[in-house]
């Protein structure tokens, strides 16, 4: 923008100076020289933009020719002196700062000398005005250059920040995907493998004494293996849980869940069902699967109840069992990073587990029931968290992370001898 204004000003001043000379000095013998030099100066000035703004050798030679032609014109006709103002900006744009200031001072001296030649008598303004104009032009140009440099620096910083932000988002996306895959693997493949191991161990113990029961365990393990294979294939293709495939809704999927031999699972539906987002259905189904797996492994329970409640602004899934339970006060400790309570690190067998049904029978050889959950001491309910001291217990932290991604919460309530209740709540978008 500034360059266009300066180019326009230069040609206007040059044209005005030629016209003034022709009007004031008609028939002068110097007129051909003035016209020739004015035309040459105009042609030279037009070549300037084609040479670029960098101080190359050609650009410096061009600037020298323009300055010399202008100086000859000023010597022949002082009225051409004011064409120096656009030349100030040209010098400042082309030369290093010190060399540009020297050239501007030289041009200013030519202007002062030319104005004094035109004056009939001495006028102090002729000594002050040209240097003032030159100083003002230089100051404006330097200020604009500094602003332009600051803008360039800011743009570079913004571009660098955007690149760093994009890299950070890619890293966070990678970590989030890793966490999602770890939760999916734990809630599906790991649980299936754990169930198969328990069934096969049970079949091995009664293989000779109760072959029919052993074969039943093996067939059940085979069915679990088939479901695990289906889940693995769906995980590879990033599909929804197999229980939700084919258009099945969450209540229907929850009705198909079981906790293995010896545990009766009942399902209850409360409230008016509403369509749920796929992520919400998948999260609650995974929580139910993990909870039932924990009941099977830790609780020593005979019955488990799944209750899905639609409350309008949220959906709640409660999983209760009649297992051993555990004393909440015995397992309370602050969870790292979140301030939430966690399992007692003093217990080497403590493992947060994967579901609500915690507890083990005396002499059963299972982990302590307190290892499956964490709780607050007074009300007997708790937010759950992993035990970093042991590095075990991916289940409840995975549930909490899965629900947290949807703005949900996970709460555990347990009383010794009265079982355990796990409650997962996810808020829903406002529905008119």
C-alpha positions as CSV (number, residue, x, y, z in Angstrom):
1,X,0.0,0.0,0.0
2,X,2.8,2.4,1.0
3,X,4.8,1.6,-2.1
4,X,1.8,2.3,-4.4
5,X,1.2,5.7,-2.7
6,X,4.9,6.6,-3.1
7,X,5.0,5.6,-6.7
8,X,1.9,7.7,-7.5
9,X,3.3,10.7,-5.5
10,X,6.6,10.5,-7.4
11,X,5.0,10.6,-10.8
12,X,2.6,13.4,-9.8
13,X,5.5,15.5,-8.4
14,X,7.6,14.8,-11.5
15,X,4.8,15.7,-13.9
16,X,4.1,18.9,-11.9
17,X,7.7,19.9,-11.9
18,X,8.0,19.5,-15.7
19,X,4.8,21.5,-16.2
20,X,6.0,24.2,-13.9
21,X,9.3,24.5,-15.7
22,X,7.7,24.7,-19.1
23,X,5.2,27.4,-17.9
24,X,7.9,29.5,-16.1
25,X,10.6,29.1,-18.7
26,X,9.1,29.0,-22.2
27,X,11.7,28.9,-24.9
28,X,14.5,28.2,-22.5
29,X,17.6,26.5,-24.1
30,X,17.5,23.9,-21.3
31,X,14.0,22.8,-22.0
32,X,15.1,19.8,-24.2
33,X,17.4,18.7,-21.5
34,X,14.7,19.0,-18.9
35,X,12.3,17.0,-20.9
36,X,14.9,14.3,-21.8
37,X,16.1,14.0,-18.2
38,X,12.5,13.9,-16.8
39,X,11.6,11.2,-19.3
40,X,14.7,9.2,-18.4
41,X,14.0,9.6,-14.7
42,X,10.4,8.4,-15.2
43,X,11.6,5.3,-17.2
44,X,14.3,4.5,-14.6
45,X,11.8,4.7,-11.8
46,X,9.4,2.4,-13.6
47,X,12.2,-0.3,-13.7
48,X,12.6,-0.2,-9.9
49,X,9.8,-2.6,-8.9
50,X,10.9,-5.2,-11.4
51,X,14.3,-5.4,-9.7
52,X,12.8,-6.2,-6.3
53,X,13.4,-4.6,-2.9
54,X,16.5,-6.6,-1.9
55,X,19.8,-4.7,-2.0
56,X,21.3,-6.6,-4.9
57,X,24.0,-5.1,-7.1
58,X,21.5,-4.3,-9.9
59,X,19.2,-2.6,-7.4
60,X,22.0,-0.5,-6.0
61,X,23.1,0.5,-9.6
62,X,19.5,1.5,-10.4
63,X,19.2,3.6,-7.2
64,X,22.5,5.3,-8.1
65,X,21.3,6.2,-11.6
66,X,17.9,7.5,-10.3
67,X,19.6,9.6,-7.7
68,X,22.2,11.0,-10.2
69,X,19.5,11.8,-12.8
70,X,17.4,13.6,-10.1
71,X,20.4,15.5,-8.9
72,X,21.1,16.8,-12.5
73,X,17.5,17.8,-12.9
74,X,17.6,19.7,-9.5
75,X,20.7,21.5,-10.6
76,X,19.0,22.6,-13.9
77,X,15.6,23.2,-12.4
78,X,15.3,23.5,-8.6
79,X,11.5,22.9,-8.8
80,X,12.3,19.1,-9.2
81,X,13.6,19.1,-5.6
82,X,10.3,17.9,-4.0
83,X,10.6,14.6,-6.0
84,X,13.1,13.7,-3.3
85,X,10.3,12.8,-0.8
86,X,9.4,9.5,-2.6
87,X,13.1,8.9,-3.1
88,X,13.5,9.0,0.7
89,X,11.3,5.9,1.0
90,X,13.0,4.2,-1.9
91,X,16.4,4.7,-0.3
92,X,15.1,3.5,3.1
93,X,13.6,0.4,1.6
94,X,16.7,-0.5,-0.5
95,X,19.8,0.4,1.7
96,X,20.9,-0.7,5.2
97,X,19.7,1.8,7.8
98,X,23.0,3.8,8.1
99,X,23.6,4.0,4.4
100,X,20.0,5.0,3.9
101,X,20.2,7.9,6.4
102,X,23.3,9.2,4.7
103,X,21.6,9.2,1.3
104,X,18.5,10.9,2.8
105,X,20.7,13.6,4.3
106,X,22.4,14.1,1.0
107,X,19.1,14.4,-0.9
108,X,17.9,16.8,1.8
109,X,20.9,19.0,1.3
110,X,20.2,19.1,-2.5
111,X,16.6,20.1,-1.7
112,X,17.7,22.9,0.7
113,X,20.1,24.3,-1.9
114,X,17.5,24.2,-4.6
115,X,14.9,26.0,-2.5
116,X,17.4,28.7,-1.6
117,X,18.2,29.2,-5.3
118,X,14.5,29.7,-6.0
119,X,13.9,32.2,-3.2
120,X,14.3,35.9,-3.9
121,X,15.5,36.5,-0.4
122,X,16.7,34.4,2.5
123,X,13.9,32.5,4.3
124,X,14.7,30.5,7.5
125,X,11.8,28.1,6.7
126,X,13.8,26.9,3.7
127,X,16.5,25.7,6.0
128,X,14.1,24.0,8.4
129,X,11.3,22.6,6.3
130,X,13.2,20.1,4.1
131,X,15.1,18.5,7.0
132,X,11.9,18.3,9.0
133,X,10.1,16.6,6.1
134,X,13.0,14.2,5.7
135,X,13.1,13.4,9.5
136,X,9.4,12.8,9.5
137,X,9.5,10.6,6.5
138,X,12.4,8.6,8.0
139,X,10.6,8.2,11.4
140,X,7.4,7.1,9.8
141,X,9.2,4.5,7.6
142,X,11.3,3.1,10.5
143,X,8.1,2.9,12.7
144,X,6.3,1.0,10.0
145,X,9.2,-1.3,9.4
146,X,9.3,-2.1,13.1
147,X,5.6,-2.8,13.1
148,X,5.9,-5.0,10.0
149,X,8.8,-6.9,11.6
150,X,6.8,-7.4,14.8
151,X,3.8,-8.7,12.7
152,X,6.1,-11.1,10.9
153,X,7.5,-12.3,14.2
154,X,4.0,-12.7,15.6
155,X,2.9,-14.6,12.5
156,X,5.9,-16.9,12.8
157,X,5.1,-17.5,16.4
158,X,1.5,-18.3,15.6
159,X,2.5,-20.7,12.9
160,X,5.0,-22.4,15.2
161,X,2.4,-22.6,18.0
162,X,-0.2,-24.0,15.6
163,X,2.3,-26.7,14.5
164,X,3.1,-27.5,18.1
165,X,-0.6,-27.6,19.0
166,X,-1.3,-29.9,16.0
167,X,1.6,-32.2,17.2
168,X,0.2,-32.1,20.7
169,X,-3.3,-33.0,19.5
170,X,-1.9,-35.9,17.5
171,X,0.0,-37.2,20.6
172,X,-3.1,-36.8,22.7
173,X,-5.2,-38.5,20.1
174,X,-2.7,-41.4,20.0
175,X,-2.8,-41.7,23.8
176,X,-6.6,-41.5,23.9
177,X,-6.8,-44.2,21.3
178,X,-4.3,-46.3,23.3
179,X,-6.4,-45.9,26.4
180,X,-9.6,-46.7,24.5
181,X,-8.0,-49.9,23.1
182,X,-6.7,-50.9,26.6
183,X,-10.2,-50.5,28.1
184,X,-11.8,-52.4,25.2
185,X,-9.3,-55.2,25.6
186,X,-9.7,-55.4,29.3
187,X,-13.5,-55.3,29.2
188,X,-13.8,-57.9,26.5
189,X,-10.8,-60.1,25.7
190,X,-9.3,-60.1,29.2
191,X,-12.6,-60.9,30.8
192,X,-13.3,-63.7,28.4
193,X,-9.9,-65.2,28.9
194,X,-10.4,-64.9,32.7
195,X,-13.7,-66.7,32.5
196,X,-12.3,-69.4,30.3
197,X,-9.5,-70.0,32.8
198,X,-11.8,-70.3,35.7
199,X,-14.1,-72.7,33.8
200,X,-11.3,-74.9,32.6
201,X,-9.8,-75.0,36.1
202,X,-13.2,-76.0,37.5
203,X,-13.5,-78.7,34.8
204,X,-10.0,-80.0,35.6
205,X,-10.9,-80.4,39.3
206,X,-14.0,-82.5,38.6
207,X,-12.9,-84.2,35.4
208,X,-12.7,-87.7,37.0
209,X,-15.4,-87.4,39.7
210,X,-18.1,-85.5,37.7
211,X,-17.4,-85.8,33.9
212,X,-20.8,-84.4,33.0
213,X,-20.2,-81.2,35.0
214,X,-16.7,-81.0,33.5
215,X,-18.0,-81.2,30.0
216,X,-20.6,-78.5,30.8
217,X,-17.7,-76.2,32.0
218,X,-15.8,-76.9,28.8
219,X,-18.8,-76.2,26.6
220,X,-19.4,-73.0,28.5
221,X,-15.7,-72.0,28.1
222,X,-16.0,-72.8,24.3
223,X,-19.0,-70.5,24.1
224,X,-17.1,-67.7,25.9
225,X,-14.2,-68.2,23.5
226,X,-16.5,-67.8,20.5
227,X,-17.8,-64.6,21.9
228,X,-14.3,-63.4,22.6
229,X,-13.3,-64.1,19.0
230,X,-16.3,-62.1,17.8
231,X,-15.3,-59.2,20.1
232,X,-11.7,-59.4,18.9
233,X,-12.9,-59.1,15.3
234,X,-15.1,-56.2,16.1
235,X,-12.4,-54.5,18.0
236,X,-10.1,-54.8,15.0
237,X,-12.8,-53.2,12.8
238,X,-13.6,-50.6,15.6
239,X,-17.3,-51.7,15.7
240,X,-19.8,-51.6,18.6
241,X,-20.0,-54.4,21.1
242,X,-21.4,-57.6,19.7
243,X,-24.3,-57.5,22.1
244,X,-25.4,-54.2,20.5
245,X,-24.9,-55.4,16.9
246,X,-27.9,-55.9,14.7
247,X,-29.9,-52.9,16.1
248,X,-30.2,-54.3,19.6
249,X,-30.7,-51.7,22.3
250,X,-29.1,-51.4,25.7
251,X,-31.9,-53.1,27.8
252,X,-31.9,-56.0,25.4
253,X,-28.1,-56.3,25.6
254,X,-28.1,-56.2,29.4
255,X,-30.7,-59.0,29.6
256,X,-28.3,-61.3,27.8
257,X,-25.4,-60.9,30.2
258,X,-24.4,-63.5,32.8
259,X,-21.9,-63.9,35.5
260,X,-21.0,-67.5,34.9
261,X,-22.0,-70.7,36.7
262,X,-23.5,-70.4,40.1
263,X,-24.6,-66.8,39.8
264,X,-28.1,-65.8,38.8
265,X,-28.4,-62.4,37.0
266,X,-31.6,-60.5,37.0
267,X,-32.4,-57.4,35.0
268,X,-34.8,-54.6,35.9
269,X,-35.8,-51.6,33.8
270,X,-37.2,-48.5,35.4
271,X,-38.4,-45.3,33.8
272,X,-39.4,-44.6,30.2
273,X,-36.6,-45.8,27.8
274,X,-35.3,-43.1,25.4
275,X,-32.8,-43.6,22.5
276,X,-29.3,-43.4,23.8
277,X,-26.2,-42.4,21.9
278,X,-24.0,-45.3,20.8
279,X,-21.2,-44.2,23.0
280,X,-23.4,-44.1,26.1
281,X,-24.8,-47.6,25.3
282,X,-21.4,-49.0,24.8
283,X,-20.0,-47.5,28.0
284,X,-22.8,-48.8,30.2
285,X,-22.6,-52.2,28.6
286,X,-18.9,-52.4,29.2
287,X,-19.4,-51.3,32.8
288,X,-21.9,-54.1,33.3
289,X,-19.7,-56.7,31.7
290,X,-16.8,-55.7,33.9
291,X,-18.9,-55.6,37.0
292,X,-20.3,-59.1,36.4
293,X,-16.8,-60.4,35.8
294,X,-15.7,-59.0,39.1
295,X,-18.7,-60.5,40.9
296,X,-17.7,-63.9,39.4
297,X,-14.1,-63.6,40.4
298,X,-14.3,-61.8,43.8
299,X,-17.7,-61.6,45.4
300,X,-18.7,-65.1,46.2
301,X,-22.2,-64.0,45.3
302,X,-25.2,-66.2,44.3
303,X,-27.3,-63.4,42.8
304,X,-26.6,-60.2,40.9
305,X,-29.1,-57.6,39.8
306,X,-28.8,-55.1,37.0
307,X,-31.1,-52.1,37.2
308,X,-31.2,-49.6,34.3
309,X,-33.0,-46.4,35.2
310,X,-34.0,-43.6,32.9
311,X,-34.3,-40.3,34.9
312,X,-34.9,-37.8,32.1
313,X,-31.6,-35.9,32.5
314,X,-29.5,-38.9,33.1
315,X,-29.3,-42.7,32.8
316,X,-28.2,-44.8,35.7
317,X,-27.0,-48.4,35.8
318,X,-26.9,-50.1,39.2
319,X,-25.2,-53.5,39.6
320,X,-25.8,-55.1,43.0
321,X,-24.7,-58.5,44.4
322,X,-25.3,-60.5,47.6
323,X,-21.7,-61.3,48.0
324,X,-19.4,-60.8,51.1
325,X,-19.0,-57.1,50.8
326,X,-16.2,-55.3,52.6
327,X,-15.7,-52.7,55.3
328,X,-15.4,-49.3,53.6
329,X,-13.2,-47.8,56.4
330,X,-10.6,-50.5,55.9
331,X,-9.9,-49.5,52.3
332,X,-9.9,-45.7,52.3
333,X,-6.9,-43.8,51.1
334,X,-6.5,-40.7,48.8
335,X,-6.3,-41.7,45.2
336,X,-3.3,-40.1,43.3
337,X,-3.9,-37.1,41.1
338,X,-7.7,-37.0,41.8
339,X,-7.9,-36.7,45.6
340,X,-10.3,-39.7,45.5
341,X,-9.8,-42.6,48.0
342,X,-8.1,-45.7,46.8
343,X,-7.3,-49.2,48.0
344,X,-5.0,-49.8,50.9
345,X,-1.4,-50.1,49.5
346,X,-0.4,-52.1,52.6
347,X,-2.3,-55.1,51.2
348,X,-0.2,-56.9,48.7
349,X,-3.2,-58.7,47.2
350,X,-5.3,-55.5,46.8
351,X,-6.6,-55.2,43.3
352,X,-9.4,-52.8,42.4
353,X,-11.0,-55.4,40.2
354,X,-13.6,-54.6,37.6
355,X,-17.0,-54.5,39.1
356,X,-19.2,-54.2,42.1
357,X,-19.4,-57.6,43.6
358,X,-16.4,-57.7,45.8
359,X,-15.6,-60.2,48.5
360,X,-14.3,-63.7,48.9
361,X,-15.3,-66.6,51.1
362,X,-13.1,-67.6,54.0
363,X,-10.5,-70.0,52.7
364,X,-11.7,-69.6,49.1
365,X,-8.3,-68.5,47.8
366,X,-9.7,-65.5,46.0
367,X,-8.5,-62.0,46.5
368,X,-9.7,-60.0,49.5
369,X,-13.1,-58.4,48.8
370,X,-11.7,-55.0,49.7
371,X,-9.3,-55.3,46.8
372,X,-12.1,-54.9,44.3
373,X,-13.3,-51.4,45.4
374,X,-12.5,-48.2,47.2
375,X,-14.8,-46.4,49.5
376,X,-15.2,-43.4,51.8
377,X,-15.2,-44.2,55.5
378,X,-18.4,-42.5,56.7
379,X,-21.3,-43.2,54.3
380,X,-19.7,-46.4,52.8
381,X,-19.8,-45.1,49.3
382,X,-16.8,-44.1,47.2
383,X,-15.4,-42.9,43.9
384,X,-13.0,-45.5,42.6
385,X,-9.4,-45.2,41.6
386,X,-6.4,-47.4,40.7
387,X,-3.6,-48.4,43.1
388,X,-0.3,-47.1,41.6
389,X,1.6,-48.8,44.4
390,X,0.9,-52.2,43.1
391,X,0.4,-51.4,39.5
392,X,-2.7,-53.7,39.5
393,X,-6.4,-53.1,39.0
394,X,-7.2,-51.8,35.6
395,X,-11.0,-52.5,35.8
396,X,-12.4,-49.7,37.9
397,X,-10.0,-47.0,36.6
398,X,-11.0,-48.1,33.1
399,X,-14.7,-47.8,34.0
400,X,-14.1,-44.4,35.6
401,X,-12.2,-43.2,32.5
402,X,-14.8,-44.5,30.1
403,X,-17.6,-42.8,32.1
404,X,-15.6,-39.6,32.6
405,X,-15.3,-39.2,28.8
406,X,-19.0,-38.9,28.7
407,X,-19.3,-36.7,31.8
408,X,-20.4,-39.6,34.0
409,X,-19.6,-40.8,37.5
410,X,-18.9,-44.2,39.1
411,X,-19.8,-44.9,42.7
412,X,-19.3,-47.9,44.9
413,X,-21.3,-48.8,48.1
414,X,-20.4,-51.8,50.2
415,X,-21.2,-53.2,53.6
416,X,-19.6,-56.4,55.1
417,X,-22.0,-59.3,54.7
418,X,-24.5,-57.4,52.7
419,X,-22.9,-57.3,49.3
420,X,-21.8,-54.4,47.1
421,X,-23.6,-51.9,44.8
422,X,-21.9,-50.2,41.9
423,X,-23.7,-47.2,40.3
424,X,-22.7,-45.7,36.9
425,X,-24.5,-42.5,35.9
426,X,-24.2,-40.6,32.6
427,X,-25.9,-37.3,32.0
428,X,-28.0,-36.9,28.9
429,X,-28.5,-33.9,26.6
430,X,-31.6,-31.9,27.4
431,X,-34.7,-33.2,25.6
432,X,-37.7,-30.9,25.1
